[in-house]
Amino acid sequence: MRLPISTDTSAYGWIPIPVVCVKNGDGPTAVLLAGTHGDEYEGQIGLMRIARQLVHDNLHGRVIILPSLNFPAVKAGRRVSPIDGGNLNRVYPGRAHGTATEMIAHYVCEVLLPMADLVVDLHSGGRSLDYMPCALVRSANTEAEIERLHDLLRVFGVPLAEFTDGAGGGGNTTLPAAAAQFGVPVITAELGGGTTLRGNGCTLAEEGSLRLLKHLGILSSCDVPDPAQVTLMSCESMDLFVYAEYDGLFEPMAQLGERVEEGQLAGLLHSIDRPHDPPVEIYFRRAGLVVCKRHPALASRGDCLFGLLEDAATSYLPGAN
């Protein structure tokens, strides 16, 4: 794709955004995305692996793969675009003649979503957070739609899953919110973080996406293991997140995957301006499972330090066939 950008040194220039499209006959269309945030790598590698192994005569339908959707951010290794500072997952539905980031969002909404039967959007925590592998979907209006989303989560097979009402984390400016206008389900996954590459996250991205392609009937076959059991979780309160109230060096007292209690010590913030002062103690306001944790030690007031998930009313989804 060509993202039109006019600069001092390139008046009529454009930035290339790689796309892989494989189609064979009639059938559903799956859109696989990564690189919405440029410093999130597990999904990018997972989709590159898929792109290299798709075989035309094993397909019945269409697969569209964009492993570096926000290419300017991917090339810069940044969460947001170096061109306009835009966060791609906060500007939907975008604008045709807007900023660089808005133009990408507009293309997704106007071209990709109307032809899609399923969207897989792969993320991680980027440079600021480490994430346990988890998947989330935007909740639906009917029991049939909810059961369909359950099925997709079972097939995708990332160990933790949650439903969201979209109230936090960007609200109606996110990709899942935009896709909901078209009735297109979106599976979003967090698969690592810390601007490094977690091998299990790449594998989950690859194998989960291939299972979904087979589930939709797009792939006749795929050589991947059966999905693991999925635990359904919940994140319905901002009290499940812990934020820094002061600047300082963050010393965590809990780790990813740990179950914590309300009132438990979460961490310490050590002042670099007043090293003789005792550190500020930070506490969890709810019980839950630590699903994400701040990666850098240096923290500023307002930085997210921890995110928790709670057990949902229905704890387990049975494995997929």
C-alpha positions as CSV (number, residue, x, y, z in Angstrom):
1,M,0.0,0.0,0.0
2,R,1.2,3.6,-0.6
3,L,0.8,6.0,2.2
4,P,1.0,9.5,0.6
5,I,3.4,11.7,2.5
6,S,4.7,15.1,1.4
7,T,8.0,16.2,3.1
8,D,10.6,18.9,2.5
9,T,12.8,16.4,0.6
10,S,10.0,14.4,-1.2
11,A,7.1,16.6,-2.3
12,Y,5.1,13.9,-4.0
13,G,6.4,11.0,-1.9
14,W,4.8,7.9,-0.4
15,I,5.7,5.3,2.2
16,P,5.3,1.6,1.3
17,I,3.2,-0.6,3.7
18,P,3.8,-4.3,2.9
19,V,0.7,-6.5,2.2
20,V,0.5,-10.2,1.4
21,C,-2.8,-11.3,-0.2
22,V,-3.4,-14.9,-1.2
23,K,-6.8,-15.9,-2.7
24,N,-8.2,-19.1,-4.2
25,G,-11.8,-19.4,-5.4
26,D,-14.7,-18.4,-3.2
27,G,-14.7,-18.4,0.5
28,P,-14.4,-16.2,3.6
29,T,-11.8,-13.5,4.0
30,A,-9.5,-13.2,7.0
31,V,-7.5,-10.1,7.7
32,L,-4.4,-10.7,9.9
33,L,-2.8,-7.5,11.4
34,A,0.3,-6.8,13.4
35,G,2.4,-3.7,13.9
36,T,-0.4,-1.4,14.9
37,H,2.2,-0.3,17.5
38,G,5.7,-0.4,16.1
39,D,7.5,-1.7,19.2
40,E,5.4,-4.9,19.4
41,Y,7.1,-7.8,17.7
42,E,5.6,-11.2,18.4
43,G,2.7,-10.7,16.1
44,Q,4.9,-9.3,13.3
45,I,7.1,-12.4,13.3
46,G,4.1,-14.7,13.6
47,L,2.4,-13.2,10.5
48,M,5.7,-13.3,8.5
49,R,5.9,-17.0,9.2
50,I,2.3,-17.5,8.0
51,A,2.9,-15.5,4.9
52,R,5.8,-17.7,3.9
53,Q,3.9,-20.9,4.3
54,L,0.6,-20.3,2.7
55,V,0.0,-22.5,-0.3
56,H,-2.4,-21.5,-3.0
57,D,-4.1,-24.8,-3.5
58,N,-4.6,-25.3,0.3
59,L,-6.8,-22.2,0.3
60,H,-10.5,-21.7,-0.2
61,G,-11.1,-18.0,0.2
62,R,-8.7,-15.1,0.9
63,V,-6.1,-14.2,3.5
64,I,-4.9,-10.6,3.7
65,I,-1.8,-10.1,5.9
66,L,-0.3,-6.8,7.1
67,P,2.5,-7.6,9.5
68,S,3.5,-3.9,9.8
69,L,0.3,-2.0,9.5
70,N,1.6,1.2,11.0
71,F,4.8,1.0,9.0
72,P,6.3,4.4,10.0
73,A,6.0,3.3,13.7
74,V,7.4,-0.2,13.0
75,K,10.4,1.2,11.1
76,A,11.1,3.6,14.0
77,G,10.5,0.9,16.6
78,R,8.0,3.2,18.4
79,R,4.5,2.7,19.7
80,V,3.3,5.8,18.0
81,S,4.0,7.2,14.5
82,P,7.2,9.3,14.2
83,I,5.4,11.3,11.6
84,D,2.4,12.7,13.5
85,G,2.7,11.1,17.0
86,G,-0.5,9.2,16.3
87,N,-1.6,6.0,18.1
88,L,-3.2,3.9,15.4
89,N,-5.5,2.2,17.8
90,R,-6.9,5.5,19.0
91,V,-7.9,7.2,15.7
92,Y,-10.5,5.0,14.1
93,P,-12.4,5.4,11.8
94,G,-9.7,7.8,10.6
95,R,-9.8,10.3,7.7
96,A,-9.0,10.0,4.1
97,H,-7.1,13.3,4.0
98,G,-6.0,13.3,7.6
99,T,-2.7,12.7,9.2
100,A,-0.6,9.7,8.3
101,T,-2.0,7.6,11.1
102,E,-5.6,8.7,10.3
103,M,-5.1,7.7,6.6
104,I,-4.1,4.2,7.6
105,A,-7.1,3.8,9.9
106,H,-9.4,5.1,7.1
107,Y,-8.0,2.5,4.7
108,V,-8.7,-0.3,7.2
109,C,-12.2,0.9,7.7
110,E,-13.1,1.7,4.1
111,V,-11.3,-1.1,2.3
112,L,-10.4,-4.0,4.6
113,L,-13.2,-4.3,7.1
114,P,-16.1,-4.4,4.5
115,M,-14.5,-7.5,2.9
116,A,-13.5,-9.2,6.1
117,D,-15.2,-12.1,7.9
118,L,-12.7,-12.1,10.7
119,V,-9.9,-9.8,11.8
120,V,-7.0,-11.0,14.0
121,D,-5.1,-8.0,15.6
122,L,-1.8,-9.0,17.3
123,H,-0.2,-6.9,20.0
124,S,2.2,-7.0,22.9
125,G,3.1,-4.6,25.7
126,G,5.8,-2.7,23.7
127,R,8.6,-1.0,25.4
128,S,6.7,-0.1,28.5
129,L,4.9,-3.3,29.6
130,D,5.4,-7.0,29.8
131,Y,2.3,-9.1,29.1
132,M,1.2,-12.6,29.8
133,P,-0.3,-14.0,26.6
134,C,-4.0,-13.2,26.5
135,A,-6.7,-12.5,24.0
136,L,-9.7,-10.2,24.2
137,V,-12.9,-9.6,22.2
138,R,-15.4,-6.9,22.2
139,S,-18.7,-8.2,23.7
140,A,-21.7,-8.8,21.4
141,N,-25.4,-8.1,21.7
142,T,-26.9,-11.6,21.3
143,E,-26.3,-15.0,22.8
144,A,-25.5,-16.4,19.3
145,E,-22.9,-13.8,18.7
146,I,-21.3,-14.3,22.1
147,E,-21.1,-18.1,21.5
148,R,-19.5,-17.4,18.2
149,L,-16.8,-15.3,19.9
150,H,-16.4,-18.1,22.5
151,D,-15.7,-20.5,19.7
152,L,-13.1,-18.2,18.1
153,L,-11.4,-17.8,21.4
154,R,-11.3,-21.6,21.9
155,V,-9.8,-22.1,18.5
156,F,-7.3,-19.3,18.9
157,G,-6.1,-21.0,22.0
158,V,-4.3,-18.3,23.9
159,P,-4.3,-19.3,27.6
160,L,-6.2,-16.3,29.0
161,A,-9.2,-14.6,27.4
162,E,-11.5,-11.7,28.3
163,F,-14.5,-9.9,27.0
164,T,-14.5,-6.1,27.0
165,D,-17.3,-3.5,26.7
166,G,-14.8,-1.1,25.0
167,A,-15.3,1.5,27.7
168,G,-11.6,1.8,28.5
169,G,-8.5,1.8,26.4
170,G,-9.7,4.1,23.6
171,G,-13.4,3.4,23.6
172,N,-15.0,3.9,20.2
173,T,-11.7,4.9,18.5
174,T,-10.2,1.4,18.5
175,L,-10.1,-1.2,15.7
176,P,-12.6,-3.6,17.4
177,A,-15.1,-0.7,17.8
178,A,-14.7,0.2,14.1
179,A,-15.1,-3.5,13.1
180,A,-18.3,-3.7,15.2
181,Q,-20.0,-1.3,12.9
182,F,-19.5,-3.9,10.1
183,G,-20.4,-6.9,12.3
184,V,-16.9,-8.2,11.9
185,P,-15.4,-10.1,14.9
186,V,-11.9,-9.1,16.0
187,I,-9.6,-11.3,18.1
188,T,-7.0,-9.1,19.7
189,A,-4.0,-10.6,21.5
190,E,-1.3,-9.4,23.8
191,L,1.7,-11.8,23.4
192,G,4.8,-10.4,25.2
193,G,6.4,-7.0,25.6
194,G,9.5,-5.2,26.7
195,T,10.6,-4.5,23.1
196,T,12.1,-8.0,23.0
197,L,10.9,-11.1,21.2
198,R,9.1,-13.8,23.2
199,G,9.3,-17.0,21.2
200,N,6.2,-18.5,22.8
201,G,4.3,-15.3,21.8
202,C,5.4,-15.7,18.1
203,T,4.3,-19.3,18.2
204,L,0.9,-18.4,19.7
205,A,0.4,-15.8,17.0
206,E,1.3,-18.2,14.2
207,E,-0.5,-21.3,15.4
208,G,-3.6,-19.5,16.7
209,S,-4.1,-17.6,13.5
210,L,-3.6,-20.8,11.4
211,R,-6.2,-22.6,13.5
212,L,-8.7,-19.8,12.9
213,L,-8.1,-19.9,9.2
214,K,-8.9,-23.7,9.3
215,H,-11.9,-23.1,11.5
216,L,-13.3,-20.6,9.0
217,G,-12.7,-23.1,6.2
218,I,-10.1,-20.9,4.5
219,L,-7.3,-23.5,5.0
220,S,-8.0,-27.1,4.1
221,S,-5.4,-28.3,6.6
222,C,-2.7,-26.9,8.8
223,D,0.0,-28.8,10.8
224,V,-0.4,-27.2,14.3
225,P,-1.2,-28.7,17.7
226,D,-4.6,-28.5,19.2
227,P,-5.3,-25.4,21.3
228,A,-4.7,-25.3,25.0
229,Q,-7.5,-24.8,27.4
230,V,-8.6,-21.2,27.6
231,T,-9.4,-19.5,30.9
232,L,-12.0,-16.8,30.7
233,M,-11.1,-13.8,32.7
234,S,-12.6,-10.3,33.4
235,C,-11.2,-6.8,33.6
236,E,-14.2,-4.6,34.4
237,S,-12.8,-2.1,36.9
238,M,-10.0,0.5,36.7
239,D,-9.2,-0.6,40.3
240,L,-7.5,-3.6,38.7
241,F,-4.8,-1.2,37.4
242,V,-2.0,0.2,39.5
243,Y,-0.5,3.6,38.5
244,A,2.5,5.5,39.7
245,E,1.5,8.5,41.8
246,Y,5.1,9.8,42.0
247,D,8.2,9.8,39.9
248,G,10.9,7.3,40.8
249,L,12.6,4.0,40.3
250,F,10.0,1.2,40.3
251,E,10.8,-1.9,42.4
252,P,8.0,-4.5,41.7
253,M,6.9,-6.8,44.5
254,A,4.8,-9.0,42.3
255,Q,5.5,-10.8,39.1
256,L,3.6,-11.8,35.9
257,G,1.2,-14.7,36.5
258,E,1.1,-14.1,40.3
259,R,-2.2,-14.1,42.1
260,V,-2.3,-11.1,44.5
261,E,-4.7,-10.0,47.2
262,E,-6.4,-6.7,47.8
263,G,-4.2,-4.5,50.0
264,Q,-1.0,-6.5,49.1
265,L,2.2,-4.6,48.6
266,A,2.6,-4.1,44.8
267,G,5.9,-2.2,44.7
268,L,8.1,0.6,45.8
269,L,8.9,3.9,44.2
270,H,12.4,5.2,45.1
271,S,12.9,8.9,44.6
272,I,16.0,9.9,42.5
273,D,15.7,13.5,43.8
274,R,15.5,12.6,47.5
275,P,17.5,9.4,47.9
276,H,17.5,9.7,51.7
277,D,13.6,9.5,51.8
278,P,12.0,6.1,52.3
279,P,10.4,4.7,49.2
280,V,6.7,5.2,48.5
281,E,4.8,2.0,49.0
282,I,2.2,1.1,46.4
283,Y,-0.7,-1.4,47.1
284,F,-3.1,-3.4,45.0
285,R,-6.7,-2.2,45.3
286,R,-8.2,-5.5,44.1
287,A,-7.3,-9.2,44.1
288,G,-6.5,-10.8,40.8
289,L,-4.0,-12.3,38.4
290,V,-1.0,-10.1,37.3
291,V,-1.4,-10.0,33.5
292,C,0.9,-7.0,32.8
293,K,3.8,-5.3,34.5
294,R,5.8,-2.2,33.8
295,H,9.1,-3.1,32.1
296,P,11.3,0.0,32.6
297,A,12.4,0.7,36.2
298,L,12.3,4.5,35.7
299,A,8.6,5.6,36.2
300,S,6.8,8.9,36.1
301,R,3.6,9.9,37.7
302,G,0.7,8.4,35.7
303,D,2.6,5.4,34.3
304,C,0.8,2.1,34.5
305,L,2.7,-0.3,36.8
306,F,0.5,-3.3,36.9
307,G,-2.7,-4.7,35.3
308,L,-4.8,-7.5,36.8
309,L,-7.5,-9.8,35.6
310,E,-10.2,-11.4,37.7
311,D,-11.8,-14.8,37.3
312,A,-14.9,-14.5,35.1
313,A,-18.3,-16.0,36.2
314,T,-17.6,-18.8,33.7
315,S,-14.0,-19.8,34.3
316,Y,-13.2,-22.3,31.6
317,L,-13.9,-22.7,27.9
318,P,-13.7,-26.3,26.7
319,G,-11.0,-27.1,24.2
320,A,-11.7,-26.9,20.5
321,N,-11.9,-29.9,18.2
